[in-house]
């Protein structure tokens, strides 16, 4: 090989080596572009991510805290004749929580479609023996009309001296009717014990871990308690803890209102419900229809209270309509959760 040819080959080799040295190294697999969000599996609820993306919050704690801090308030608006008032706006109401305006109102809805959780609590004591069959029939018709959604649930409880659940949570109408038909009248009346037990054992946990629900107790009784160990104020407090509205139907058919009717009124008013006084046993169906209409004619708002403390204390609620021709029925307050 002559000198000229050797120089030419050496130049080509040097050029190739230089070009290879100047090329960037291939990125290792760990540094490849990550897949898009649609390619990544969703984290389990409550799971923490060790390296959140820049556009995601680094700590989910405040989001969870806000959920606990929110108050759900379901209420009814009527005129002086008891007619439901539709189409009102958030600006039509004033609200105080623990005597302070809320930090903010987060949502406001009319004619809410939240799933129902309804407890049918029937007085099965000796005092209502003569009208018991009508109570059973009316309660069955009510459940048939009110449980429209697959998400709705109800249970049946009867009480005399003790309380007995004859049908647990279900949306099966046949099962609920069977539960109602299993009840047999006899014995004394432990009304406050029954209300307390229904709220503590059934309604308190009815919405835990799932979507928000509307909780209501349909209480059928003459209100004449003579056997309870629980005091009236303890029964009301348990309803407030369970965030349950009581709709009471009095089985006192006499024109005069007695002590038992006052008991039913206090329970209903404290929880944002109402008490109905059908003039006869045959009119009980109309009372159930009135309750059904109200359950479908309500408003709901969620708000964040001001100066909220996780101390388990009772916080009062004062809600009224700016148009004083209308009355608002809502719960009187709630118990704050503990830290």
Secondary structure, DSSP 4 states (H G I P E B T S, - for coil): --HHHHHHHHHHHHHHHHHHHHSPPPPPGGGSPPPPGGGSPPPPTTPPPTT--TTS-S-SHHHHHHHHHEEEEEEEEE-TT--B--S--GGGEEEEETTB--SEEEEEEES--PEEEEEEEEE-SGGGGGGHHHHHHHHHHHHHHH--STT-EEEEEEESSSEEEEEEEE--HHHHHHHHHT----S---HHHHHHHHIIIIITTTTTTSS-EEEEEEEEE-----S-SS-HHHHHHHHHHTT-EEEEEE---SSS--HHHHHHHHHHHHHT-EEE--SSGGGHHHHHHHHHHHHTS-EEEEEE-TT---B--EEEEEEEESSTTSEEE--SEEEPPB-
